[in-house]
Amino acid sequence: MIIRTQHEHLKKPKYGSRAFSTFLYFIFVLATICLFTVFNKSFGQIVATSDPVVSQIVTTVNEKIPSYNGYTIQVTSATIKPAIKTAVGQVYDGKTIKVDPTRFQNSVKQQLRADGVSDLVINSSIGAAVQTKLTAEYQNAFQNEYLLEFREKLPTYKMITYLVMLVTFVFGTFFRIRYIRSKH
């Protein structure tokens, strides 16, 4: 009886506070992971230039680029991979998507030469007009609705992630301190 009365003034620890703070810290860790992966420019470029993604983009770009007098121009992975990396970097930086078409133009010239088109035709005003049209199509292929939408929403998503990190860390710490104090 004496022992019981001595400890009556002590409160029992609030286990809900401990569980809730652990849950909040878990959300904090998930938000941090998102910040260093999905919302990170380097990570986005690595994912976008992976082989399955590049092959899908090459297929899409090749469908959008028209034929020239029966000659089919095909973009290769080696040609488009640096352009994809540049485009994704521009999206993460919030810039207009504009890739350097030099590799593409050189590839077109090589393909036309391989198909038997003479340098005279390739370098003539007709060849220049075709290259301009193909380059415009190549540039338009990067004006993807998903990239443009992601570019517009990225700052909002990052701000929300930072806010979630702040709120979950502050409240998680508050509930953890509440739990620790309730034990004494």
C-alpha positions as CSV (number, residue, x, y, z in Angstrom):
1,M,0.0,0.0,0.0
2,I,2.8,2.4,0.8
3,I,4.5,1.7,-2.5
4,R,1.3,2.3,-4.4
5,T,0.7,5.7,-2.7
6,Q,4.2,6.8,-3.4
7,H,3.9,6.4,-7.2
8,E,0.3,7.7,-7.6
9,H,1.6,11.2,-8.4
10,L,3.6,9.8,-11.4
11,K,1.9,9.9,-14.8
12,K,2.0,7.0,-17.2
13,P,3.9,7.6,-20.4
14,K,1.7,8.8,-23.3
15,Y,2.3,6.0,-25.8
16,G,0.2,7.7,-28.5
17,S,2.7,10.5,-28.5
18,R,5.5,8.1,-29.2
19,A,3.7,6.3,-32.0
20,F,2.6,9.6,-33.6
21,S,6.0,11.1,-33.4
22,T,7.5,8.0,-35.1
23,F,4.9,8.2,-37.8
24,L,5.7,11.9,-38.4
25,Y,9.4,11.1,-38.6
26,F,8.6,8.4,-41.1
27,I,6.8,11.0,-43.3
28,F,9.7,13.4,-42.8
29,V,12.1,10.7,-44.1
30,L,9.8,10.0,-47.1
31,A,9.7,13.7,-48.0
32,T,13.5,13.9,-47.7
33,I,13.9,10.9,-50.0
34,C,11.5,12.6,-52.6
35,L,13.6,15.8,-52.4
36,F,16.8,13.9,-53.1
37,T,15.3,11.7,-55.9
38,V,12.2,12.9,-57.8
39,F,12.9,16.6,-57.3
40,N,16.6,16.4,-57.9
41,K,17.9,17.4,-61.3
42,S,20.8,14.9,-61.4
43,F,18.5,12.0,-60.5
44,G,15.9,13.1,-63.1
45,Q,18.6,13.2,-65.8
46,I,19.9,9.7,-64.8
47,V,16.3,8.3,-65.0
48,A,15.5,10.1,-68.2
49,T,18.7,8.9,-70.0
50,S,18.2,5.2,-68.9
51,D,18.0,2.8,-71.8
52,P,14.2,1.9,-71.6
53,V,13.3,5.6,-71.4
54,V,15.6,6.6,-74.2
55,S,14.3,3.8,-76.5
56,Q,10.7,4.9,-75.9
57,I,11.6,8.5,-76.6
58,V,13.6,7.5,-79.8
59,T,10.5,5.7,-81.0
60,T,8.2,8.7,-80.3
61,V,10.6,11.2,-81.9
62,N,11.0,8.9,-85.0
63,E,7.3,8.8,-85.4
64,K,7.1,12.6,-85.4
65,I,9.9,13.2,-87.8
66,P,8.6,13.1,-91.4
67,S,10.2,11.3,-94.3
68,Y,12.1,13.2,-97.0
69,N,11.4,12.1,-100.6
70,G,11.2,8.5,-99.6
71,Y,14.2,8.7,-97.3
72,T,13.3,7.9,-93.7
73,I,15.3,9.8,-91.2
74,Q,15.9,7.8,-88.0
75,V,17.1,9.3,-84.7
76,T,19.4,7.0,-82.7
77,S,19.9,6.7,-79.0
78,A,23.4,8.1,-79.2
79,T,22.0,11.2,-81.0
80,I,19.2,11.9,-78.7
81,K,20.6,11.0,-75.3
82,P,22.5,14.3,-74.8
83,A,19.5,16.2,-75.9
84,I,17.3,14.4,-73.4
85,K,19.7,15.2,-70.6
86,T,19.7,18.8,-71.7
87,A,15.9,19.0,-71.9
88,V,15.4,17.4,-68.5
89,G,18.0,19.8,-67.0
90,Q,16.1,22.7,-68.5
91,V,12.8,21.4,-67.0
92,Y,14.3,21.2,-63.5
93,D,15.8,24.7,-63.9
94,G,12.4,26.0,-65.0
95,K,13.7,27.2,-68.4
96,T,12.2,26.9,-71.9
97,I,13.0,23.5,-73.4
98,K,15.5,24.1,-76.3
99,V,18.0,21.5,-77.3
100,D,21.0,21.9,-79.6
101,P,20.1,20.3,-82.9
102,T,23.7,20.0,-84.1
103,R,24.0,16.2,-83.4
104,F,20.7,15.6,-85.1
105,Q,21.5,17.7,-88.1
106,N,24.8,15.8,-88.5
107,S,23.0,12.5,-88.2
108,V,20.5,13.6,-90.9
109,K,23.3,14.5,-93.2
110,Q,25.1,11.2,-92.6
111,Q,21.9,9.2,-93.2
112,L,21.1,11.1,-96.4
113,R,24.7,10.5,-97.6
114,A,24.4,6.8,-96.8
115,D,21.1,6.7,-98.8
116,G,23.0,8.1,-101.9
117,V,22.0,11.7,-101.7
118,S,24.8,13.9,-103.0
119,D,26.5,16.6,-100.9
120,L,25.4,19.1,-103.5
121,V,21.8,18.4,-102.8
122,I,22.3,18.2,-99.1
123,N,24.0,21.6,-99.0
124,S,21.7,23.3,-101.5
125,S,18.8,25.5,-100.6
126,I,16.5,22.6,-100.9
127,G,18.6,20.6,-98.5
128,A,18.8,23.5,-96.1
129,A,15.0,23.9,-96.2
130,V,14.6,20.2,-95.4
131,Q,17.1,20.4,-92.6
132,T,15.2,23.4,-91.2
133,K,11.9,21.6,-91.3
134,L,13.4,18.4,-89.8
135,T,15.2,20.5,-87.1
136,A,11.9,22.2,-86.2
137,E,10.2,18.8,-85.9
138,Y,13.0,17.6,-83.7
139,Q,12.7,20.6,-81.5
140,N,8.9,20.2,-81.3
141,A,9.3,16.6,-80.2
142,F,10.8,17.9,-77.0
143,Q,7.8,20.1,-76.3
144,N,6.2,17.1,-74.5
145,E,3.1,17.9,-72.5
146,Y,4.4,15.9,-69.5
147,L,7.7,17.8,-69.4
148,L,6.0,21.1,-69.8
149,E,3.5,20.3,-67.0
150,F,6.2,19.0,-64.7
151,R,8.2,22.2,-65.3
152,E,5.3,24.3,-64.3
153,K,4.4,22.3,-61.2
154,L,7.9,21.5,-59.9
155,P,8.3,24.6,-57.8
156,T,5.0,24.0,-56.1
157,Y,5.8,20.3,-55.5
158,K,9.2,21.3,-54.0
159,M,7.6,23.9,-51.8
160,I,5.0,21.4,-50.5
161,T,7.8,18.9,-49.8
162,Y,9.8,21.4,-47.8
163,L,6.7,22.4,-45.9
164,V,5.8,18.7,-45.2
165,M,9.4,18.2,-44.0
166,L,9.3,21.2,-41.7
167,V,5.9,20.4,-40.2
168,T,6.5,16.7,-39.7
169,F,9.9,17.4,-38.1
170,V,8.6,20.1,-35.7
171,F,5.5,18.2,-34.7
172,G,7.4,14.9,-34.5
173,T,9.9,16.5,-32.2
174,F,7.1,18.1,-30.1
175,F,5.4,14.8,-29.6
176,R,8.7,13.0,-28.9
177,I,9.5,15.6,-26.2
178,R,6.0,15.2,-24.8
179,Y,6.4,11.5,-24.6
180,I,9.8,11.7,-22.9
181,R,8.6,14.3,-20.3
182,S,5.5,12.2,-19.6
183,K,7.8,9.3,-18.4
184,H,9.4,11.4,-15.6
